[in-house]
Each structure stands twice: as C-alpha cells, then as structure tokens.
Amino acid sequence: MTTGRSTREAPEDAAPPHGGLTIAGVRVRYGATLALDGLDLAVRRNELFVLLGGSGSGKTTLLRAIAGFVRPETGRIILDGIDLSTLPPHRRPVNTMFQSYALFPHMSVAANIGFGLRQQGVSRADTRARVAAMLALVRLEGYGGRRPTDLSGGQQQRVALARSLAPSPRLLLLDEPLSALDQGLRLETRAELVRLRRSLGISFVLVTHDQTEALTMADRIGVMRDGRMAQVGTPSALYERPIDRFVAEFVGAANILPCIVGADGVSVHLPAQGVTARAAVPGPPGPGLLALRAERLRIGALHHVNEVAGVVTGCAYAGESLAIQVRLRDGTLLRVVRGLADGLAAALTEPGAAVTVGWPPDACILLPA
C-alpha cells in the first residue's frame, strides 16, 4: 500500500497553527556528532505524542532540548506561543519525569510531591492542598507519610509522576518512564498515563524504545532516525502506511520483498519468486518493495489471490501466537504469525514442510525501492 506522498507527515495528521509545541529547525551538536539535524516537529495541545527510535536517533536529546538542559545551536522551541529557546529550565512551563524517578529517599511521599511547589514559593496551605489533589489523582491517598523505600516500583513511579504534575506544567516530558517496571505493571501504568493525560488536558511527550508501548498509548508517533523525523502520524497510519523501508521494518518488523509494480499500479511482480501479486491500493510503477506484515500472512491452500511457495524452517511459541519462519525459493525468509485461538496443535507446522503462504491484496504495502 502506498500513498505516493513525499512528505513525512500526512496532511490530516498536521498540528494546528496555534497552541501546542512547535520545534523549528533545531540543531544540536555534541562535538563532531550531529544529534539533531535541523529537526522540525509540531505537537498538538492536549496530545500524547510518542518519540520512537533506536539508540542514538536523537530522542533523548530532543527531550533535553525542550526541557532546556541542552542549548540548540540553531532553531526555535515554542510552547503555546511562548518562545522557550532562551529561557533556562526553571522558567519553562515544562516538567520532566526521568527514567530513574529520582525520588528523595529521606523525604516522605508528600514532601517529594510538594518539592517543586516549595521551590516556587507556594504557601504551605496551598502546597498541602495540591499534594492531596495529586495523591488522589494517582490513586495513592493515604500514602503521603510513607518513604519512597516503603513503596513498590509501580507506586514510586506514580509518586514521580505526581511530583512532575504538581506545579501544573503545560507540557510533561517522560523519558522511558515504564522501563523499570515488570510486564504487568507496565500494562497497568500505560492505561494510567493515558487516563491522566485525558483528565488533565496537558500535552505529554514520551520517549520509548518499546513499539507496543508507542502503538497502544500514542495519539501520534514520531519515528526518529539520525536526528530527524523519518515519519510522523497516528499509530495506525505508521503501521499501515509507512513511508519507506526504514519505518516499515522499524515499526512492526515487516517482511520485505523486491518487486516491480506494473503500469496499472496494482500488479506486483515478484521476480525472485516467479509470481505476480495484486495490491488493493495503487503504487508508483517501476522497481519497488513489497512490505507484508507477519500477522496478515496465512499458511495453507487458502486460494488467496497472492501466494508464494516455501519450506518451513522453524517455529517459535509466544503464548498467544506462533511465529513461523518460511524460506522462499530464493532463500528469503518470511515471518508468519498465527494466532492460537484454536490451540497450538491447530497452528503448529513441522520444520521441513512444504507450504504455501498467501495474503489478501489489502495486505500489500508498496514502498519505494
């Protein structure tokens, strides 16, 4: 599938002209290393925006530049019409929640949450009221007198979140906030963060390496590569309509096959497999790439419009699904994911078995070569 767009963000995903966060031409350099390369980005007001990318892509540097911990050599950072570029961190209406939480172990939970308010000179009475409101917000009523060491990891995470929200920032930055939590707590806290953002009505910018986290939490995602935005869009747009091979493989790990698209835009010849497939959405004619999501592929004589032959080389059990590896005739490996709604026995395919892999036309994602 392709849209034929050359832009990094679809028009329907563009940020409004007023309000929210605007980053224009921001460049940050660490010695000879260009960490942010003239980056442009618009985050909408009241949006949960996720920055997704590999190590060294510039995610954390961008977060630090917004917070004021890094000074860009060029560019502007504007929040709700206010240019933050020259303001020190403590004068920006922005708070950051770090991966380590950085709670003060000698202070109570209430004192930790109220720390930023005291630094701002807020009265004791107002601080107590705000701390009580934050404890209620993160569902920790009655925990104000405890020390952080008396809390679970998930509870410490909520205290750190309450402390970040207590001064009423216009923008909250979150740097891998769930990485220290086990799987069960991660799932619970994802839902909690989405709930809080909706109830507070402020913008969240969250950095993560976790694709599932990004896809399930974000209003929109920015995929970063080499200090730039490779593509920005809703989770479904990035997954279903990646702009190039990098995004297709990074978000969802698509299978990629070289192809030649016919003059009609929907005939997709796969020279290495000796077959011609058909796409539902036209792409530009000529050499290209066919991306196929593993969960859209099916094994067996299902009489799909699009089919290739191969041999099973292995299976990996993942609880709710089975990942099957199929070697095609040219040696290319396809990853096929089968759900286990009917049990493992119904999906298990023995290594060495000759199989047919099929997919519907609307599973074809056509990319530039």
Secondary structure as UniProt FT lines:
FT   HELIX           11..13
FT   STRAND          21..30
FT   TURN            31..32
FT   STRAND          33..43
FT   TURN            45..46
FT   STRAND          48..53
FT   TURN            55..56
FT   HELIX           59..67
FT   STRAND          74..79
FT   TURN            80..81
FT   STRAND          82..83
FT   TURN            85..86
FT   HELIX           89..91
FT   STRAND          94..97
FT   TURN            99..100
FT   TURN            105..106
FT   HELIX           109..119
FT   TURN            120..121
FT   HELIX           124..137
FT   TURN            138..139
FT   TURN            141..142
FT   TURN            144..145
FT   HELIX           148..150
FT   HELIX           153..165
FT   TURN            166..167
FT   STRAND          171..175
FT   TURN            177..180
FT   HELIX           183..200
FT   STRAND          203..208
FT   HELIX           211..217
FT   STRAND          220..225
FT   TURN            226..227
FT   STRAND          228..233
FT   HELIX           235..240
FT   HELIX           245..250
FT   TURN            251..252
FT   STRAND          255..261
FT   TURN            263..264
FT   STRAND          267..270
FT   TURN            271..274
FT   STRAND          275..278
FT   STRAND          286..292
FT   HELIX           294..296
FT   STRAND          298..299
FT   STRAND          306..317
FT   STRAND          321..328
FT   TURN            329..330
FT   STRAND          333..339
FT   TURN            341..342
FT   HELIX           344..347
FT   TURN            351..352
FT   STRAND          354..359
FT   HELIX           361..363
FT   STRAND          365..368
//
